Amino acid sequence: MKLYAIVGAGGFGREVMPLAEVMLNTQLREGKDKLVFVVENKNNESFVNQYPVLSVEEFFSYSASEHYFNIAIAQHAIRKRISEKMLSLGAKPFRINAGNFIELHGNVIQEGAIFCPFTMVTSNATIGKYFHANIYSYVAHDCVIGDYVTFAPHVQCNGNVIIEDEVYVGTGVIIREGTAARPMIIGRGSVLGMGAVITKSVPPFVTVVGNPAKILQPVTPQATSV
């Protein structure tokens, strides 16, 4: 039996769990696989929405032929730390796609991605590790997205955009299309505030808001660590 875990039983984890259940439906019904929540600081709660809740230690002590995980936590620093811990203990990441997720041709998507309902990746995009695309978000052609990037709902990432590692893109953000010669660049660790319209490149470690987006404040890199 293979054991699959959604790490994080908060709101996003509870949204993602049914997507994983649909993906693994046949194996779960036949008893070949099992699906659980994993939390780092487990309390007395044994079930969330009828799914077992395990600590990290319980997950790895569970008798299974293989252990798989995905991380449904928005904060990139936590996602990075947990992924490194789970990998070091021998678990393998698995990708989660909603049933109506659309992916076209020529894309490279690395491990641990989550694509929620009504999301799309068009063509020739490169997406890094542990990417989150929440509902109604898309990545268009020739985009390059780094590791631990989070899209909140309704993000429109148009073509020839480079998003560096650990960027948070808020709900309803629109990123203007770049060109092959001059791509739009979103700097590492930046935060694009809800509803921002990005018309020019964004420096690393800043928060931008508004239409057109302007820098609100710098983001202290150390503050994003846990």
Buried (B, 14 or more C-beta within 10 A) or exposed (E): EBBBBBBBBEEBBBBBBEBBBEBBEEBBEEEEBBBBBBBEEBEEEEEBEEBBBBEBEEBBEBEBEEBBBBBBBBBBBBBBBBBEBBBEEEBBBBBBBBEEBEBEEEBEBBBBBBBBBBBBBBBBBBBBBBBBBBBBBBBBBBBBBBBBBBBBBBBBBBBBBBBBBBBBBBBBBBBBBBEEEEBBBBBBBBBBBEBBBBEEBBBBBBBBBEEEBEEBEEBEEEEBEE
